[in-house]
Amino acid sequence: MKALIETIVTSLVDHPEDIVITETEEETKIVYHLSVHSEDVGKVIGKNGRIAKALRTVVYAAKTNSTKRVYLDIM
């Protein structure tokens, strides 16, 4: 899942070397924390959050057959 997020975000940002994705797993959910360069935050979020919403939709759709919910947090 990290590779999928990184592949999508790399094409959106100007500083792909600053992409950091961490994974936090809890009992009922898995949270992916995405951190990008401060100049690229707006590009990842998009106008009115459209790109962030689309990215979350792709991540939710690509989840494995786990019973845990998947969340994407953009910082």
The first five atom37 places (N, CA, C, CB, O) and aatype in JSON, in Angstrom:
{
  "aatype": [12, 11, 0, 10, 9, 6, 16, 9, 19, 16, 15, 10, 19, 3, 8, 14, 6, 3, 9, 19, 9, 16, 6, 16, 6, 6, 6, 16, 11, 9, 19, 18, 8, 10, 15, 19, 8, 15, 6, 3, 19, 7, 11, 19, 9, 7, 11, 2, 7, 1, 9, 0, 11, 0, 10, 1, 16, 19, 19, 18, 0, 0, 11, 16, 2, 15, 16, 11, 1, 19, 18, 10, 3, 9, 12],
  "atom_mask": [
    [1, 1, 1, 1, 1],
    [1, 1, 1, 1, 1],
    [1, 1, 1, 1, 1],
    [1, 1, 1, 1, 1],
    [1, 1, 1, 1, 1],
    [1, 1, 1, 1, 1],
    [1, 1, 1, 1, 1],
    [1, 1, 1, 1, 1],
    [1, 1, 1, 1, 1],
    [1, 1, 1, 1, 1],
    [1, 1, 1, 1, 1],
    [1, 1, 1, 1, 1],
    [1, 1, 1, 1, 1],
    [1, 1, 1, 1, 1],
    [1, 1, 1, 1, 1],
    [1, 1, 1, 1, 1],
    [1, 1, 1, 1, 1],
    [1, 1, 1, 1, 1],
    [1, 1, 1, 1, 1],
    [1, 1, 1, 1, 1],
    [1, 1, 1, 1, 1],
    [1, 1, 1, 1, 1],
    [1, 1, 1, 1, 1],
    [1, 1, 1, 1, 1],
    [1, 1, 1, 1, 1],
    [1, 1, 1, 1, 1],
    [1, 1, 1, 1, 1],
    [1, 1, 1, 1, 1],
    [1, 1, 1, 1, 1],
    [1, 1, 1, 1, 1],
    [1, 1, 1, 1, 1],
    [1, 1, 1, 1, 1],
    [1, 1, 1, 1, 1],
    [1, 1, 1, 1, 1],
    [1, 1, 1, 1, 1],
    [1, 1, 1, 1, 1],
    [1, 1, 1, 1, 1],
    [1, 1, 1, 1, 1],
    [1, 1, 1, 1, 1],
    [1, 1, 1, 1, 1],
    [1, 1, 1, 1, 1],
    [1, 1, 1, 0, 1],
    [1, 1, 1, 1, 1],
    [1, 1, 1, 1, 1],
    [1, 1, 1, 1, 1],
    [1, 1, 1, 0, 1],
    [1, 1, 1, 1, 1],
    [1, 1, 1, 1, 1],
    [1, 1, 1, 0, 1],
    [1, 1, 1, 1, 1],
    [1, 1, 1, 1, 1],
    [1, 1, 1, 1, 1],
    [1, 1, 1, 1, 1],
    [1, 1, 1, 1, 1],
    [1, 1, 1, 1, 1],
    [1, 1, 1, 1, 1],
    [1, 1, 1, 1, 1],
    [1, 1, 1, 1, 1],
    [1, 1, 1, 1, 1],
    [1, 1, 1, 1, 1],
    [1, 1, 1, 1, 1],
    [1, 1, 1, 1, 1],
    [1, 1, 1, 1, 1],
    [1, 1, 1, 1, 1],
    [1, 1, 1, 1, 1],
    [1, 1, 1, 1, 1],
    [1, 1, 1, 1, 1],
    [1, 1, 1, 1, 1],
    [1, 1, 1, 1, 1],
    [1, 1, 1, 1, 1],
    [1, 1, 1, 1, 1],
    [1, 1, 1, 1, 1],
    [1, 1, 1, 1, 1],
    [1, 1, 1, 1, 1],
    [1, 1, 1, 1, 1]
  ],
  "atom_positions": [
    [[0.82, -1.19, 0.0], [0.0, 0.0, 0.0], [0.87, 1.25, 0.0], [-0.94, 0.0, 1.2], [0.54, 2.25, -0.64]],
    [[1.98, 1.19, 0.73], [2.89, 2.34, 0.74], [3.42, 2.64, -0.66], [4.06, 2.08, 1.69], [3.55, 3.8, -1.04]],
    [[3.72, 1.6, -1.42], [4.23, 1.79, -2.77], [3.19, 2.44, -3.67], [4.67, 0.44, -3.38], [3.52, 3.29, -4.5]],
    [[1.94, 2.07, -3.5], [0.87, 2.67, -4.29], [0.74, 4.16, -3.99], [-0.46, 1.96, -4.01], [0.66, 4.98, -4.9]],
    [[0.72, 4.51, -2.71], [0.62, 5.91, -2.32], [1.81, 6.7, -2.84], [0.52, 6.04, -0.78], [1.65, 7.79, -3.39]],
    [[3.01, 6.14, -2.67], [4.21, 6.84, -3.11], [4.23, 7.03, -4.63], [5.45, 6.07, -2.68], [4.64, 8.09, -5.1]],
    [[3.78, 6.04, -5.38], [3.75, 6.14, -6.84], [2.81, 7.26, -7.29], [3.31, 4.82, -7.45], [3.15, 8.03, -8.18]],
    [[1.66, 7.35, -6.68], [0.69, 8.38, -7.07], [1.18, 9.77, -6.67], [-0.67, 8.11, -6.43], [1.12, 10.7, -7.47]],
    [[1.67, 9.9, -5.45], [2.06, 11.22, -4.95], [3.33, 11.73, -5.64], [2.28, 11.16, -3.44], [3.48, 12.93, -5.83]],
    [[4.22, 10.83, -6.01], [5.46, 11.24, -6.68], [5.18, 12.02, -7.95], [6.32, 10.01, -7.0], [5.9, 12.97, -8.27]],
    [[4.16, 11.63, -8.67], [3.84, 12.33, -9.92], [3.19, 13.69, -9.67], [2.92, 11.48, -10.77], [3.11, 14.5, -10.6]],
    [[2.72, 13.96, -8.46], [2.04, 15.22, -8.17], [2.96, 16.31, -7.64], [0.95, 14.98, -7.18], [2.68, 17.49, -7.83]],
    [[4.05, 15.93, -6.99], [4.86, 16.9, -6.25], [6.12, 17.31, -7.01], [5.25, 16.33, -4.9], [6.55, 16.65, -7.96]],
    [[6.71, 18.44, -6.57], [7.96, 18.92, -7.14], [9.18, 18.37, -6.4], [7.99, 20.44, -7.12], [10.27, 18.33, -6.95]],
    [[8.99, 17.96, -5.16], [10.07, 17.44, -4.32], [9.77, 16.0, -3.91], [10.28, 18.33, -3.07], [9.41, 15.75, -2.76]],
    [[9.91, 15.04, -4.84], [9.55, 13.65, -4.5], [10.48, 13.02, -3.46], [9.57, 12.8, -5.76], [10.12, 12.01, -2.85]],
    [[11.66, 13.59, -3.26], [12.58, 13.02, -2.28], [12.14, 13.29, -0.85], [13.98, 13.58, -2.49], [12.66, 12.68, 0.09]],
    [[11.17, 14.2, -0.66], [10.69, 14.54, 0.69], [9.42, 13.8, 1.09], [10.45, 16.02, 0.77], [8.84, 14.11, 2.12]],
    [[9.0, 12.85, 0.3], [7.8, 12.08, 0.62], [8.13, 11.06, 1.71], [7.24, 11.36, -0.65], [9.06, 10.27, 1.58]],
    [[7.35, 11.11, 2.79], [7.52, 10.16, 3.9], [6.15, 9.55, 4.21], [8.13, 10.86, 5.18], [5.18, 10.27, 4.44]],
    [[6.1, 8.23, 4.2], [4.86, 7.52, 4.49], [5.12, 6.59, 5.66], [4.34, 6.74, 3.24], [5.98, 5.71, 5.6]],
    [[4.36, 6.78, 6.74], [4.48, 5.9, 7.89], [3.15, 5.18, 8.09], [4.88, 6.7, 9.18], [2.08, 5.68, 7.73]],
    [[3.24, 4.01, 8.65], [2.05, 3.16, 8.85], [1.86, 2.9, 10.33], [2.19, 1.83, 8.07], [2.79, 2.49, 11.02]],
    [[0.64, 3.13, 10.81], [0.28, 2.86, 12.19], [-0.87, 1.86, 12.17], [-0.12, 4.17, 12.96], [-1.92, 2.11, 11.58]],
    [[-0.66, 0.72, 12.82], [-1.69, -0.32, 12.83], [-2.26, -0.44, 14.24], [-1.11, -1.67, 12.36], [-1.54, -0.6, 15.22]],
    [[-3.58, -0.37, 14.3], [-4.3, -0.52, 15.56], [-5.22, -1.73, 15.46], [-5.1, 0.77, 15.91], [-5.19, -2.45, 14.46]],
    [[-6.05, -1.96, 16.46], [-6.91, -3.13, 16.47], [-7.88, -3.17, 15.31], [-7.67, -3.19, 17.76], [-8.06, -4.21, 14.68]],
    [[-8.5, -2.03, 15.02], [-9.55, -2.02, 14.0], [-9.22, -1.2, 12.76], [-10.8, -1.49, 14.59], [-10.02, -1.14, 11.84]],
    [[-8.05, -0.57, 12.72], [-7.74, 0.27, 11.57], [-6.24, 0.33, 11.3], [-8.28, 1.66, 11.78], [-5.41, 0.06, 12.17]],
    [[-5.93, 0.69, 10.06], [-4.56, 0.94, 9.63], [-4.53, 2.37, 9.11], [-4.08, -0.09, 8.54], [-5.31, 2.73, 8.22]],
    [[-3.63, 3.19, 9.66], [-3.54, 4.6, 9.27], [-2.21, 4.83, 8.59], [-3.7, 5.53, 10.5], [-1.15, 4.51, 9.13]],
    [[-2.27, 5.39, 7.39], [-1.07, 5.78, 6.65], [-0.93, 7.29, 6.77], [-1.14, 5.33, 5.14], [-1.84, 8.03, 6.39]],
    [[0.21, 7.75, 7.29], [0.49, 9.16, 7.45], [1.39, 9.59, 6.31], [1.13, 9.47, 8.84], [2.51, 9.09, 6.18]],
    [[0.91, 10.51, 5.48], [1.66, 11.0, 4.33], [2.18, 12.39, 4.64], [0.79, 11.0, 3.05], [1.4, 13.29, 4.96]],
    [[3.48, 12.56, 4.53], [4.11, 13.85, 4.75], [4.89, 14.23, 3.51], [5.03, 13.82, 6.0], [5.67, 13.43, 2.99]],
    [[4.69, 15.46, 3.03], [5.39, 15.96, 1.85], [6.04, 17.29, 2.18], [4.41, 16.11, 0.65], [5.82, 17.86, 3.25]],
    [[6.85, 17.79, 1.26], [7.51, 19.09, 1.4], [6.44, 20.16, 1.57], [8.42, 19.4, 0.16], [5.35, 20.05, 1.0]],
    [[6.74, 21.2, 2.35], [5.74, 22.24, 2.65], [5.22, 22.93, 1.4], [6.33, 23.27, 3.59], [4.07, 23.39, 1.38]],
    [[6.02, 23.03, 0.36], [5.58, 23.65, -0.89], [4.62, 22.75, -1.67], [6.78, 24.0, -1.75], [3.89, 23.24, -2.54]],
    [[4.62, 21.46, -1.39], [3.81, 20.51, -2.14], [2.5, 20.12, -1.48], [4.61, 19.28, -2.38], [1.71, 19.38, -2.06]],
    [[2.25, 20.62, -0.29], [1.04, 20.22, 0.44], [-0.21, 20.61, -0.36], [1.0, 20.88, 1.83], [-1.15, 19.82, -0.46]],
    [[-0.22, 21.8, -0.92], [-1.38, 22.24, -1.69], [-1.61, 21.4, -2.93], [0.0, 0.0, 0.0], [-2.75, 21.2, -3.34]],
    [[-0.54, 20.9, -3.52], [-0.67, 20.07, -4.72], [-1.27, 18.71, -4.38], [0.68, 19.89, -5.39], [-2.01, 18.14, -5.18]],
    [[-0.95, 18.19, -3.22], [-1.48, 16.89, -2.81], [-2.93, 17.02, -2.35], [-0.61, 16.29, -1.67], [-3.73, 16.11, -2.58]],
    [[-3.27, 18.12, -1.71], [-4.64, 18.32, -1.25], [-5.55, 18.74, -2.4], [-4.68, 19.38, -0.13], [-6.66, 18.23, -2.53]],
    [[-5.08, 19.65, -3.24], [-5.87, 20.08, -4.4], [-6.92, 21.1, -4.04], [0.0, 0.0, 0.0], [-7.16, 21.4, -2.87]],
    [[-7.54, 21.63, -5.08], [-8.58, 22.64, -4.89], [-9.8, 22.0, -4.24], [-8.96, 23.3, -6.24], [-10.35, 21.02, -4.74]],
    [[-10.2, 22.57, -3.12], [-11.33, 22.05, -2.33], [-11.13, 20.61, -1.89], [-12.61, 22.16, -3.12], [-12.11, 19.92, -1.6]],
    [[-9.88, 20.13, -1.83], [-9.59, 18.77, -1.36], [-9.9, 17.68, -2.36], [0.0, 0.0, 0.0], [-10.02, 16.52, -1.97]],
    [[-10.04, 18.03, -3.63], [-10.44, 17.03, -4.62], [-9.38, 15.97, -4.84], [-10.75, 17.71, -5.93], [-9.72, 14.79, -4.95]],
    [[-8.12, 16.35, -4.9], [-7.05, 15.36, -5.12], [-6.91, 14.47, -3.89], [-5.71, 16.06, -5.44], [-6.72, 13.26, -4.03]],
    [[-6.98, 15.05, -2.71], [-6.89, 14.25, -1.48], [-8.04, 13.25, -1.41], [-6.91, 15.16, -0.24], [-7.83, 12.1, -1.02]],
    [[-9.22, 13.68, -1.78], [-10.38, 12.78, -1.76], [-10.19, 11.64, -2.76], [-11.68, 13.56, -2.06], [-10.5, 10.49, -2.46]],
    [[-9.7, 11.97, -3.95], [-9.47, 10.94, -4.97], [-8.39, 9.96, -4.52], [-9.07, 11.58, -6.31], [-8.52, 8.76, -4.73]],
    [[-7.34, 10.47, -3.9], [-6.26, 9.62, -3.41], [-6.78, 8.68, -2.32], [-5.11, 10.47, -2.87], [-6.42, 7.51, -2.31]],
    [[-7.6, 9.2, -1.43], [-8.18, 8.35, -0.38], [-9.08, 7.28, -0.98], [-8.96, 9.21, 0.62], [-9.09, 6.15, -0.52]],
    [[-9.84, 7.64, -2.0], [-10.73, 6.68, -2.65], [-9.94, 5.53, -3.26], [-11.56, 7.37, -3.73], [-10.34, 4.37, -3.14]],
    [[-8.82, 5.84, -3.91], [-7.98, 4.8, -4.51], [-7.39, 3.9, -3.42], [-6.84, 5.44, -5.35], [-7.35, 2.68, -3.57]],
    [[-6.93, 4.5, -2.34], [-6.33, 3.72, -1.25], [-7.38, 2.81, -0.61], [-5.72, 4.66, -0.18], [-7.09, 1.65, -0.31]],
    [[-8.59, 3.32, -0.39], [-9.65, 2.5, 0.2], [-10.02, 1.34, -0.71], [-10.89, 3.36, 0.49], [-10.27, 0.23, -0.25]],
    [[-10.05, 1.61, -2.01], [-10.43, 0.58, -2.97], [-9.35, -0.49, -3.12], [-10.72, 1.21, -4.33], [-9.66, -1.63, -3.45]],
    [[-8.1, -0.13, -2.88], [-7.0, -1.06, -3.06], [-6.67, -1.87, -1.81], [-5.77, -0.31, -3.5], [-5.74, -2.67, -1.82]],
    [[-7.42, -1.69, -0.74], [-7.1, -2.41, 0.49], [-7.22, -3.91, 0.27], [-8.02, -1.96, 1.65], [-7.99, -4.38, -0.57]],
    [[-6.46, -4.64, 1.04], [-6.48, -6.1, 0.94], [-7.73, -6.64, 1.62], [-5.21, -6.71, 1.57], [-8.59, -5.87, 2.06]],
    [[-7.84, -7.93, 1.7], [-9.02, -8.56, 2.28], [-9.02, -8.53, 3.8], [-9.12, -9.99, 1.81], [-9.57, -9.41, 4.45]],
    [[-8.4, -7.53, 4.35], [-8.34, -7.37, 5.79], [-9.68, -6.84, 6.31], [-7.19, -6.43, 6.19], [-10.4, -6.15, 5.6]],
    [[-9.99, -7.17, 7.54], [-11.21, -6.65, 8.15], [-10.99, -5.27, 8.75], [-11.71, -7.61, 9.23], [-11.93, -4.63, 9.23]],
    [[-9.74, -4.81, 8.73], [-9.43, -3.49, 9.28], [-9.71, -2.41, 8.25], [-7.95, -3.43, 9.73], [-9.54, -2.6, 7.05]],
    [[-10.15, -1.26, 8.76], [-10.39, -0.11, 7.89], [-9.06, 0.58, 7.59], [-11.4, 0.89, 8.54], [-8.13, 0.51, 8.4]],
    [[-8.97, 1.23, 6.46], [-7.75, 1.9, 6.03], [-8.02, 3.39, 5.96], [-7.26, 1.35, 4.66], [-9.02, 3.82, 5.39]],
    [[-7.12, 4.19, 6.55], [-7.24, 5.64, 6.56], [-5.96, 6.25, 6.01], [-7.53, 6.17, 7.98], [-4.88, 5.68, 6.16]],
    [[-6.09, 7.4, 5.36], [-4.94, 8.13, 4.85], [-4.96, 9.52, 5.45], [-4.95, 8.19, 3.3], [-5.92, 10.27, 5.26]],
    [[-3.91, 9.86, 6.17], [-3.77, 11.15, 6.82], [-2.7, 11.93, 6.09], [-3.44, 11.0, 8.33], [-1.56, 11.46, 5.97]],
    [[-3.03, 13.12, 5.59], [-2.08, 13.95, 4.86], [-1.62, 15.08, 5.76], [-2.71, 14.5, 3.55], [-2.43, 15.84, 6.29]],
    [[-0.3, 15.17, 5.93], [0.27, 16.2, 6.79], [1.08, 17.17, 5.97], [1.13, 15.59, 7.89], [1.65, 18.12, 6.51]]
  ]
}
